[in-house]
Amino acid sequence: MTNTAHPYDTVLPDSLRHADNYKWTKFGDDVLPMWVADMDFPVAPAILSALQGRLSRSVGYPQMPGDPTLKAQLIAKLAKDGLSDLTSEGVAFLPGVVPGLYAAVQALTEVGDEVLTVTPTYPPFLSATTDQGRVLNAVKLIEGKAGWTMDFAALEAAITPKTKLLMLCHPHNPTGRVWTRSELEQLAEFVLKHKLYVVTDELHADLRFSDAPDYVPFAAISPEVAQRTITLTGPCKAYNTAGLSIGAMISHNPDLVAKLEKTTHGTMGHPSALSVTMWQAALSGGAEWLADTLKYLQANRDFLSEFMARELPQVPYTPPEATYLAWLDLRSHPRAADIQQFLLEEAKLALNDGLTFGEGYQGFVRLNFATSRELLQDGLERLAKAVKA
Ligand SMILES: Cc1ncc(COP(=O)(O)O)c(C=O)c1O
């Protein structure tokens, strides 16, 4: 952990608690918000200046078939990540990653089909299925002492003739797991055996910590599995730009991308001009900012881990390998049944409620540690005081 001053050390509640900021205004002024996945940091200078340039040039329709510069940048970036040989037809832009989750369910399954996912999970994985008349087939991860792992036996047992699609989150929100190559190989074998389609949300991939396992995109596991896989990604987690909605759906099988596009044609808006410029700037000039931000986040994660071990050893927690989210197990607390409300009232701390991450996760909370060290310490002290009282 570094003791040197960093500009992020001076993040101030007063500058964040303004009407444009959902994270900082949903709860009362006395509440410290450590919930929705926004970072409390300003955007990269490269993004800021590119946006200013775009505003002074034009905000007319962007390149409607999909900005060719951004496509080329993204294909090059994904190749570096291990997802090589993508073509322009295998990439299409979307107004966000969640729309891609919904589109995949709509295009690759029928009403009444089952969609398989592992829980706990980012809540839209659940709603993309249930909102659209599909049946949720949720398999719990194994809670081991060393962290969260796939339950392959339970996945196998969950398969029925109606199971058509697997939704994967890699790295995983909320546990912060970066699935290993061997876990992904086992998953790929399972997918091929049962002829499933896969939608893999890899939005958090650029937020891997230095001690994470090597990142392998799921579609890079084999050409066979790539033919059945849609990968979703976007800039919003790594570059803190969720208000400028944009995402991409990617596949080595362009027919799958075309299928998703066709299903949502006319109902899904195009990504905004500013979002296209923002993502271009992130990919061309954001690397240094991202590396520095990631270092800060990793030091925050380590601070949090030390704090939890020292002050709250009774609260199981596995340090995330990626992302700025900590998944805390407060099931043994007397107020586990309404833990989020308890922490709001008693700690004046806003965290995400485990209940929304799938059945059986009441009593967990998700804490966003992408803030200044000082505010993180404040939040953790509020948590410890309320939990120990
Ligand atoms: C795994 C995951 N997917 C998607 C999103 C949201 O993506 P978007 O805002 O581009 O729809 C989030 C936001 O936190 C997320 O964690």
The ligand as an SDF file (V2000), in Angstrom:
LIG
                    3D

 16 16  0  0  0  0  0  0  0  0999 V2000
  -21.4540   -7.0730  -14.9910 C   0  0  0  0  0  0  0  0  0  0  0  0
  -22.1040   -5.7970  -15.4140 C   0  0  0  0  0  0  0  0  0  0  0  0
  -22.7140   -5.7260  -16.6110 N   0  0  0  0  0  0  0  0  0  0  0  0
  -23.3130   -4.5950  -17.0410 C   0  0  0  0  0  0  0  0  0  0  0  0
  -23.3240   -3.4570  -16.2460 C   0  0  0  0  0  0  0  0  0  0  0  0
  -23.9930   -2.2120  -16.7360 C   0  0  0  0  0  0  0  0  0  0  0  0
  -23.6170   -1.9460  -18.0340 O   0  0  0  0  0  0  0  0  0  0  0  0
  -24.3440   -0.7860  -18.8550 P   0  0  0  0  0  0  0  0  0  0  0  0
  -24.4960    0.3830  -17.9460 O   0  0  0  0  0  0  0  0  0  0  0  0
  -23.4140   -0.5400  -20.0060 O   0  0  0  0  0  0  0  0  0  0  0  0
  -25.6500   -1.3390  -19.3170 O   0  0  0  0  0  0  0  0  0  0  0  0
  -22.7210   -3.4940  -14.9850 C   0  0  0  0  0  0  0  0  0  0  0  0
  -22.7610   -2.3090  -14.1150 C   0  0  0  0  0  0  0  0  0  0  0  0
  -22.3060   -2.2850  -13.0140 O   0  0  0  0  0  0  0  0  0  0  0  0
  -22.0940   -4.6840  -14.5630 C   0  0  0  0  0  0  0  0  0  0  0  0
  -21.4840   -4.7630  -13.3810 O   0  0  0  0  0  0  0  0  0  0  0  0
  1  2  1  0
  2  3  1  0
  2 15  2  0
  3  4  2  0
  4  5  1  0
  5  6  1  0
  5 12  2  0
  6  7  1  0
  7  8  1  0
  8  9  2  0
  8 10  1  0
  8 11  1  0
 12 13  1  0
 12 15  1  0
 13 14  2  0
 15 16  1  0
M  END
$$$$
